[in-house]
Structure formats: C-alpha cells, structure tokens
Amino acid sequence: MLTDKELIIEFVKDSLNKRQVLLSNSALIAEFVCDSNQLIAKNEGIILKIHLNTITREFFVKGNSSYLPLMSEVLANHSFIFSGQMDKLGFYSSQYYKMPKGYQVMCSQSLLLWQMWWKYKKYAKGRGIPLDLLIRNRNSWYPIRDLIISQGFIYIKTLGKELSLTQEDWITWLRKTDLTPST
C-alpha cells in the first residue's frame, strides 16, 4: 500500500503526464472526474485538483488541509509553487516556475522563513546583499535584505519592496543548497 507521500507523488506525476488517476490508500483517494484529477482526503474532501484539458498546467491546493505541507513539498519538487492568494473556495493556485540552479524550493508558513533568517543572519552581517535566501515577488526572485517580526506580522524587505505577512501565511522561498553565506 502506498504511503500518503507516495500517493501524492504518483498523483502529481500522472497529472503532469495528463494521465487519468485511480489510486487510494487508507486516508486518500485519487480519481479522475469530469476532465480533472482529484485527490480526496477521506476526512477533508477534495484537497488537490488539476484540470487535464488545459494548455497550462495548474494545480489547486486546499489551503486549510492537514496535507498542505506534504502537497507543497511534492509540488515544489516538481517546480510548482503557490502563485497568489487563496481563492473564494479556499484553494491556492500552484503553477510551474523555472527555478534557479543551486537553490532548494521551500514552501512553508512565513514563521519558518523568519526562523531560518535569524539562524543565517549572524553569518551574513556586513557582506553586502546576501543571495542565500530568495523570495518570489512580482514574478521574479529577490534577495531578502531584512526580515523583521512585529506585533504578529513578519515584514520582509527586498530590493524593490517590503512584504507584510502574518506568521501563518504560506510563502514560497528559495534557500541556497549550500548555506554558507555568499559574498
């Protein structure tokens, strides 16, 4: 029997190859319904779906699913990342983006990025603009210049803009695979 992660991986692979799915384990069911592959958690309903008849490949991920971290990891490993806000049905759009070489895609709550920043920041101090942690904004990757937490919000400063997020917001970011600070 497939583990949850193995089933999600197979679902994504089959969907990317525009194949209809029919998989299950004790917690998840993957099936083809009305031109779409759908992943259903037995306790949560539809948690991941993709329309097979569209030209552009786009997954829709249930934002409040307990499987969100696992689905985000699997999709990120296939270069699919969240793009934009949750829709009115509670789904994030996840689209294909070319990733820079030498970076690992991370998709997590913003608090994890803040924790990584503080571990990393002491090594990068005074070295110019660090390129070890990047964040996606306006369809491009930007180095993080500073990251501050205040009154429940996380403020991320990049070269062009400051982003404001709650600690629970999901964010896609890149970390250099070898996290020794660049100069």
MORA-V469609 format. One record per pair of residues at least 24 apart in sequence whose ideal C-beta (glycine too) atoms are under 10 Angstrom apart, sorted by the first residue. I is the first residue (numbers start at 1). J is the second residue. If there is no record, write none. Layout:
((I/J) (I/J))
This chain:
((1/25) (1/26) (2/26) (2/28) (2/30) (3/27) (3/28) (3/70) (4/28) (4/41) (4/67) (4/70) (4/71) (5/67) (5/70) (5/71) (5/73) (5/74) (6/74) (7/39) (7/74) (8/39) (8/47) (8/48) (8/67) (8/70) (8/71) (8/73) (8/74) (8/75) (9/70) (9/73) (9/74) (9/77) (9/78) (10/74) (11/37) (11/38) (11/39) (11/48) (11/49) (11/50) (11/59) (11/71) (11/74) (12/37) (12/39) (12/48) (12/50) (12/59) (12/71) (12/74) (12/75) (12/77) (12/78) (12/80) (12/94) (13/74) (13/78) (14/50) (14/52) (15/39) (15/48) (15/49) (15/50) (15/51) (15/52) (15/57) (15/59) (15/78) (16/50) (16/52) (16/57) (16/59) (16/78) (16/80) (16/96) (17/52) (18/50) (18/52) (18/53) (18/54) (18/57) (19/52) (20/52) (21/50) (21/52) (27/66) (27/67) (28/67) (36/60) (39/65) (39/67) (39/71) (41/65) (41/66) (41/67) (46/89) (46/91) (47/71) (47/91) (48/74) (48/75) (48/91) (48/94) (49/91) (50/80) (50/94) (56/95) (56/96) (57/94) (57/95) (57/96) (58/83) (58/93) (58/94) (58/95) (58/96) (59/91) (59/92) (59/93) (59/94) (59/95) (59/96) (60/87) (60/89) (60/90) (60/91) (60/92) (60/93) (60/94) (61/86) (61/90) (61/91) (61/92) (61/93) (61/94) (61/107) (61/170) (62/86) (62/89) (62/90) (62/91) (62/92) (63/87) (63/89) (63/90) (63/91) (63/92) (63/170) (64/90) (64/91) (65/90) (65/91) (68/92) (68/107) (68/108) (68/109) (68/170) (69/107) (69/108) (69/109) (69/112) (69/170) (71/107) (72/105) (72/106) (72/107) (72/108) (72/170) (72/172) (73/105) (73/106) (73/107) (73/108) (74/107) (75/105) (75/107) (75/172) (76/104) (76/105) (76/106) (76/107) (76/108) (76/172) (76/174) (77/104) (77/105) (78/105) (79/105) (80/105) (80/107) (80/172) (81/105) (81/106) (81/107) (81/136) (81/171) (81/172) (81/173) (81/174) (82/107) (82/136) (82/170) (82/171) (82/172) (83/136) (83/139) (83/172) (85/169) (86/169) (86/170) (92/170) (94/172) (97/136) (97/139) (97/141) (97/172) (99/134) (99/141) (99/174) (100/131) (100/134) (100/141) (100/174) (100/176) (101/177) (102/131) (102/174) (102/176) (102/177) (102/178) (103/131) (103/132) (103/133) (103/134) (103/141) (103/173) (103/174) (103/175) (103/176) (103/177) (104/173) (104/174) (104/175) (104/176) (104/177) (104/179) (105/136) (105/172) (105/173) (105/174) (105/175) (106/133) (106/134) (106/171) (106/172) (106/173) (106/174) (106/175) (107/170) (107/171) (107/172) (107/173) (108/170) (108/171) (108/172) (108/173) (109/154) (109/165) (109/166) (109/167) (109/168) (109/169) (109/170) (109/171) (110/135) (110/147) (110/149) (110/153) (110/154) (110/156) (110/163) (110/164) (110/165) (110/166) (110/167) (110/168) (110/169) (110/170) (110/171) (110/173) (111/149) (111/154) (111/165) (111/166) (111/167) (111/168) (111/169) (111/171) (112/167) (112/170) (112/171) (112/173) (113/144) (113/147) (113/154) (113/156) (113/165) (113/169) (113/171) (113/172) (113/173) (113/175) (114/147) (114/148) (114/149) (114/154) (114/155) (114/156) (114/165) (114/167) (115/149) (116/144) (116/147) (116/173) (116/175) (116/179) (117/144) (117/146) (117/147) (117/148) (117/149) (117/154) (117/156) (117/173) (118/147) (118/149) (119/179) (120/144) (120/147) (120/175) (120/176) (120/179) (120/181) (121/146) (121/147) (121/181) (122/181) (123/179) (123/180) (123/181) (124/181) (124/182) (124/183) (125/181) (127/181) (127/182) (127/183) (128/182) (128/183) (129/158) (129/159) (129/182) (130/176) (130/181) (130/182) (130/183) (131/174) (131/176) (131/181) (131/182) (131/183) (132/174) (132/175) (132/176) (132/177) (132/178) (132/179) (132/180) (132/181) (132/182) (133/173) (133/174) (133/175) (133/176) (133/179) (134/158) (134/172) (134/173) (134/174) (134/175) (134/176) (135/161) (135/163) (135/171) (135/172) (135/173) (135/174) (136/171) (136/172) (136/173) (136/174) (137/161) (137/162) (137/163) (141/172) (141/173) (141/174) (143/174) (143/182) (144/173))
